[in-house]
Amino acid sequence: MKIKDIIHAIEQIAPIPLQEGFDNSGVQVGDVHQEAKGAIVCIDVTEAVIDEAVALGCNLVISHHPLAFRSFKSLTGKNYIERCMIKACKHDIVVYAAHTNLDNASGGINYYLAEMLKLQHIRILDPQKNKLQKLVTFVPHSHIEVVRNALFNAGAGNIGNYDSCSYNIIGEGTFRAGQNTNPFVGERGELHTEPETRIEVILPAYKQNDIMRALIAVHPYEEPAYDFYSLENVWSQAGSGIVGTLPEEMDEEDFLYVLKDTFNLRMILHSPLRGKPVRDIALCSGAGAFLIPKAISYSADVFITGEAKYNDFYDVEDKLLLAVIGHYESEIFTKNIFYDIISKKYANFAVYMSGFDVNPVNYL
């Protein structure tokens, strides 16, 4: 098994194209074509984590935060980032990160936190925009099922929690085959009319090439007609944050204690209690304060995130209860996600949770 196979399993859940434009998710260091010997999962890559990988015989380190976030003009070991990269190269260790692509993925860290809180009716708080396309193609009736199934298997036709979605219109196509052709129907040099079905399916834009190849592979025509249209629709299956509902209303102070116990928190910073019951909960791991206006627009009772500024606690006024639990604390469960993905896919592969994942923020 190659390291690229392990990475592929992660990217099935958190595809790289889901990351934000400022991010640098993906392979940071190393050759992914080498045999996989073992993996360590962590939040941040430190020298201790690289040393741990060496000691355990692992040649793959998977982190949530990218080690290489900014560009380099030299690699001299002047800081811990460069020292980690040099040490990883010296020991043939691949360093890989799944950051905002895991944040934005359906089934990513925000979904994980929502499930821990037992939220119901979960949906994306701020869905991604301009990330969908529509494919339109024309197929002779004899191959409708074959073509549709190939498109579905390649990742087209998913809308929310529904799959195998398509729209089909019966019509007629015309063409004349040239002398150097081998037409599936009709004769060379003669105008032909063929009963066809127009098939329309939705797809994530980043899957366009895979879906085009799947279409061409099974379409019976030498020159199948197809079009990809960019859509302005929001993509309900990917985006920032989560909103959901508690099974029952709770007193807001009681909810804060549940939150503290569920995530094993040392402390919670929160805005003034409003004296109102809470049920609709919005959350975003990490630095998610930019979503406060979205949470308010959804009429959430509580917004949970890892970081917020001083003025954010003022700005929410009495519109919702802001609960800030710490950046590290809100993302620590990314290790569980990585571990679960790998161990379920490759049950006999050695994967470890790093014992050196230390929160850089300390409390006295």
N, C-alpha and C positions, 0 to 999 in steps of 0.2 A: 504494500500500500504506500502510495506517495503522499507527501505533505499536501500537495494540491488537492487530493481527495478529501482530506480533513477540512481544508478551507472551503471546498465546494459544498460540503454539508452545512457549514455555517452560512454560506451565501445563499443557500436555498431558503433560509429563514430571513436573512438580512442582506438582500442584494446590495452590492456597492452603489448602484445608481440611486438608491434611496438617500444617500448621504447629502448633507447640506453643502453648498458651494464652497464654504470656508474650510471644510474638513479635509482630512487626509487618511481616511480609512483604507484598509487593504494591506498588502505586503510592505513592510517597512525595511526589512533586511533579509537577504538570504535566497537560496535556490529552492523553489518549491517542488522541483522534480526529483529531489532526493527521497530515499526511503524514509518513512516516518517511524521513528523509534519510540516516541513518547511526547506528550504535550503537557505544559503547565498553563493554567488559566489564571488571570489576575486582572485587576483594574488598571494598575499602572506598572510599567516596566521600570525596574530599578536594577542597580548592579547586584543587589542581593538576589533578585529573581533570576537573573542570568546565571549567577553562581549556583543557585538552586537547580536550575535546569541542567547544568553541567554535572552536578553531583548525582542527580537522578538518572542521568543518561538520556535526557529529553533533547530533541533537536527542533522543537516547536514551542514558542511562547505566544499565547493568544491573550491580548489585553483589550480592555474597553477603550481606554484613552490611547491615542496614537503616540508612539515614542517620538517619531519625526513629524513635528507639526509645522515647522518653519523650514525654509530652504537653507542649504548649507553652501558655503564657499570654501570650506576646508573641513577636515576631519582630524583633529589633533588631540582629542581627549580633554579639552579645556573645561568641559562640564559633564554632568552625569549622563546626559543624553548621548554625547559623543563617546563616552567611555563604554556605555552599554552597547552601542553600535559596533565599536571596535572589538569588544569582547565577543559579541554574537558572531561576527565574521570569523574571528579566530577559531571559534569552536563549531563552525558550520551550523549555527542555530538560525532558524527562520523566525523573525518577529512579525506578528500580524496583528492588526487592530480592526475591530468592528465597533465604530463609535456612533455617529448620528444615524447611520444606516440601521443600527440595532435600536436606537431610540425611535426611529420613524416606522419600524416594521410592525406589521400585525403579528402579534406573538412575541414582540420585543420586550424591553425592560418595563415600559409603562404598562403594557398588558399584564406583565408578571406582578407588578405592584398592585394593580387593580384586582387581580385574582386573590392575592394575599388578603386584601381588605374585603373580599367576598362581594365586590360590586357586581351589580346586575345591569343588563341592557348597555353593555360597554360599547362605546363608539369613539372615533378619533375626534379630539377637540379642535384641531386645526388641520384639516385634510390638505394634502399637497395639491397644487394646481398645475395645469398644463403638462401633466405627465401621462395623459392617456391618448390613445389613437383609436381610430376605427378603420378596420380593414374591410374593403368591399371587393368581392371576386365573383366570377361567373362560371358555373360548373354544369356540365351536362347531367341530366337527371340520374343517369346510371352510377355516378360517382359522388352524389351528394353526401351520403353518410361517411364515405371514406375520407373525403376532404374535411368535412366538419369535425370528425373525430381527431384527425391529425392536427387541426388548428386548436382544438380544446386541449389535446395532450401536450401541445407546445406552450400552453399558457394563455391562450385567448379565451374569451367568453366568460370571464369572471366579473360579476357585478355584486358587490357586497358579499353576502353569505350564499349567493347563488352561483353555480357554475354551469357550464354547457349552455350559455345564453347565446342565442343568435336570432337574426331576423331574416326571413327568406321570402323572396318574391319570384314567382314564375313568370318567365318571359321568353323572348327569342333573341338569339345572337346570330349575326351574319358574318361570313368571312369567305375569302377566296384563297386557297392554298397555292403558293408559287411552285415552280418546277423543282426546286431543290428542297422540298418539304416531304414529310411523311405524316400526313394528317390522320388524326384519330378517327374523325368522321369526315365525310365529303370526299371529293375527288380533286386532284390537282387541276388548276385552271378553271374550275367551275365555282360559281357563287353558290354558297351553301347556307341554308337556314337551319339552325339547331335549337330545339327547345332546351332552355337552360334555366337554372335557378340562381338568382342573385343572393349571395350570402353576405351578411353584415355581422361582424363581431367586434367587441371592444377588447383592447389589449393595453398593457403597460408599454409605454414608448420604448423602454430599454430592451424589450423582447422582440422588437421589430425584425431583426435579422434572423433570429431563431424561427419565428413564425413564418417568415417569407420562405426560408429553406424548407420548412415542413410542408408548406403549400406546394411549392414547385416539385418536391419529391413525390407527391401522390397525385397531383393534378394530371389528367390524361392528355391534355393538350401540350403540344410542343412549345407554344407561346401563350401561356395562360394570361388572361387580363386580370389585373388587380390594382387597387389604389389604396394608399394609406392617407388618412385625413387626421390632422392634429385637432384635438378637442380642447375646449376651454372648461369642460366639466371638472369639478373637484374629484379627487380620487379618495373615496371613503375608506379604502383599505390601507392607506399609508399617510403618515403625517405626524405632527407634534402633539404630544399630550393625549390624555384620555379623559372622558367624562362618563360617569355611570352613577347608579343609585344603590344606596344601602338597602338591605332587605327590609329594614324598618327604620323609622325616624329615631334619632338619638339626641339626647342632650349634648350640646356642643362640647362641654368640658369632658363628659364621659367619652365622647368620640376621640378627643385628644389623648386620653389615657389608653384607649384601644389602639390608636395609631402608634403610641409610644411602645406599647407592649408587642404589637404585631411586628414592628421593624426593629425591636430591641434597641431603642434609642436612649442615649444618655440624656438628651434634652430636646425640647421643641421650642423654637421661637415662634410666637404667634401674635397676631393683631388683637385688639381688645375684643373680649367676648361680647356677642350681640344679644345674648339672652333669648335666642331663637333655636328651635330644634333644627337639626341638619339631616339631610338625606341625599341630596344631589351633590356628588363629589367630583371635582376635577383635579387632575394631578399631572405633573411633568417632572421626571427625574432630572438631576443636574441643575444647570442654570436656566430655570424655566420661567422666571418672573416676567419675561416678555409676553407670556400667554395670559397674564392676569386680565387684560381687557376681554379676551376671548372667554375666559371662565365667567366673567361678569355677564357677558352677553348671552351665555347659556343659562343664566340664572342659577349658577352653582352656589351652594351654601358654603362650601369649603374649597379652597385651592391649596394643594400640597405641592411643594417643590423643594429643591435642594438648596437654592440660593435666592436671596432677595436683597435689595438695597434698603437702607434706612427709610427713605421716603415712600417705598412701596407699602410699608405698614400704615402710613398716613393715607396714601392714595386710595386704598381699598375702602376707606371710610366705613360705613356700615353695610356695604353692598355684599360682602362675603367675609368669611373668616380665613385669613391667610396663615398657613402653617408651614414653617420652614424647618426642614429636618436635617439639613447638612448635605453637601454635594456628594461626599463619599458614601454617607449612609443611604442616600437615595439610589445609589448605583452599585452597591456591594453585591446585589443579587445577579448582576450580569455574569458573575462567575458561575452561578448555578445554571444559568441559561446555556453558557458554553459547555459546561460539563454534561448537562442533560442531552444536548444535541449530539455531542461526540459519542457518549457512552451508549445511547440508544441506537445510533447508526453503526457503531463499531464496538460491539460489546467486549471484545477481547483486547482492545487497544488500551495502552497505559495512559491515563489522563489524571492529572493531579491538580487540586486547588492549591495555589501558592500559600505557603505558611508565612511569607514575608510581605503580604499585602498590608501595609501599614498606612493608616490615615495620616496625611501630612499635617492635618489640623489637630491640635491637641487641646485638651480642656484641663484646667486646674481645679 
